[in-house]
Structure formats: structure tokens, C-alpha cells
Amino acid sequence: MNAPAATNRNFRHAARILGLDSKLEKSLSIPFREIKVECTFSKDDGTLASYAGFRIQNACGPMKGGIRYHSEVDPDEVNALAQLMTWKTTVADGIILP
């Protein structure tokens, strides 16, 4: 199971246990903003290399992904990490969304 599938499965399970409203569950599951950047640079051997980076913001505001510059990272993985960050900060700060 990949990171987004596992994250979504675990969240749906927790939402059912907590009795979350379906609107709240959906708002916590869908990215609010996604940013993709492409960094191209010269390597020491003179060749060019290009890497994509992703930042994703979810409902409660924190963004995740500033360090995700790697050829094997994709937006789905960063989104899963952003969801986890959102839920963690929501619980830690005691935020209750409308």
C-alpha cells in the first residue's frame, strides 16, 4: 500500500471513530493549495539536472514539502505528509474547524 492510500485509510477509520461530519472529513482530506517548482542547475560534471519540488497546504494552514526535492518524490506522497501534518497540528493546537 502506498503512502496516500495508507494515510487516507487510516484517516477514514479515525473519522468514523470520532464521528466526524462528512463535510469536515472531506475538508481535512483535500489539499487547499498545491505548489510545484522545478529546479534546474549545473552539476559538477557540467551536465544539467532538473528536480521537481512540491509544497502542499491543507485546511488548517501548515504547508509540507519544502525539503521534498528528490527524483522519486511525487505530489501524492507530499500530499500524504501534508495531511498528516494538518491532523497533527489540529490535534496539538485544539483547532476545531467549522
PLY file of the C-alpha trace (Angstrom):
ply
format ascii 1.0
element vertex 98
property float x
property float y
property float z
element edge 97
property int vertex1
property int vertex2
end_header
0.00 0.00 0.00
1.41 3.42 -0.94
1.61 6.43 1.40
-1.54 8.25 0.20
-3.68 5.10 0.32
-2.49 4.21 3.83
-2.96 7.77 5.05
-6.49 8.01 3.64
-7.45 4.59 5.01
-6.22 5.46 8.48
-7.92 8.86 8.41
-11.28 7.41 7.31
-11.04 4.90 10.15
-10.24 7.64 12.70
-13.02 9.88 11.32
-15.56 7.09 11.81
-14.37 6.50 15.39
-14.55 10.24 16.14
-17.91 10.62 14.41
-16.69 13.46 12.18
-19.21 15.17 9.95
-18.72 14.17 6.30
-18.05 17.81 5.29
-15.32 18.16 7.89
-13.84 14.82 6.88
-13.74 15.91 3.25
-12.23 19.34 4.06
-9.44 17.66 6.01
-8.75 15.21 3.17
-8.46 17.53 0.16
-5.45 19.81 -0.40
-6.21 23.53 -0.19
-3.21 24.60 -2.27
-0.51 22.77 -4.24
2.69 24.38 -5.49
5.15 22.71 -7.82
8.57 24.17 -8.57
11.21 22.94 -10.98
14.88 23.50 -10.12
17.43 23.14 -12.90
21.12 23.52 -12.19
24.56 22.61 -13.49
26.20 19.64 -11.87
29.95 19.46 -11.17
30.48 17.44 -14.36
28.85 20.20 -16.47
25.58 18.41 -17.19
22.22 19.88 -16.31
19.96 18.26 -13.74
16.34 19.12 -13.05
14.35 18.25 -9.94
10.75 18.93 -9.02
9.75 20.10 -5.58
6.28 20.19 -4.06
4.57 22.12 -1.28
1.04 21.28 -0.28
-1.23 23.17 2.11
-4.30 21.61 3.68
-7.30 23.02 5.52
-5.65 24.11 8.78
-2.81 26.01 7.16
0.55 24.27 7.62
2.43 23.52 4.43
4.56 20.45 3.93
7.14 19.67 1.34
9.82 22.34 1.28
12.55 19.71 1.51
10.98 17.29 -0.94
13.44 17.78 -3.82
14.12 14.26 -4.97
13.61 12.43 -8.24
11.48 9.74 -6.59
9.08 12.05 -4.71
5.69 12.76 -6.23
2.79 15.06 -5.26
0.78 12.16 -3.81
3.48 11.37 -1.26
3.84 15.03 -0.29
0.05 15.31 -0.01
0.00 12.36 2.40
2.70 14.03 4.51
0.76 17.33 4.41
-2.40 15.58 5.59
-0.52 14.04 8.49
0.94 17.46 9.38
-2.53 19.05 9.23
-4.06 16.48 11.55
-1.10 16.61 13.94
-1.22 20.39 14.28
-5.01 20.37 14.54
-4.87 17.95 17.45
-1.91 19.71 19.09
-3.49 23.16 18.81
-7.02 22.02 19.64
-8.36 23.58 16.44
-11.96 22.81 15.59
-12.98 23.59 12.04
-16.48 24.79 11.14
0 1
1 2
2 3
3 4
4 5
5 6
6 7
7 8
8 9
9 10
10 11
11 12
12 13
13 14
14 15
15 16
16 17
17 18
18 19
19 20
20 21
21 22
22 23
23 24
24 25
25 26
26 27
27 28
28 29
29 30
30 31
31 32
32 33
33 34
34 35
35 36
36 37
37 38
38 39
39 40
40 41
41 42
42 43
43 44
44 45
45 46
46 47
47 48
48 49
49 50
50 51
51 52
52 53
53 54
54 55
55 56
56 57
57 58
58 59
59 60
60 61
61 62
62 63
63 64
64 65
65 66
66 67
67 68
68 69
69 70
70 71
71 72
72 73
73 74
74 75
75 76
76 77
77 78
78 79
79 80
80 81
81 82
82 83
83 84
84 85
85 86
86 87
87 88
88 89
89 90
90 91
91 92
92 93
93 94
94 95
95 96
96 97
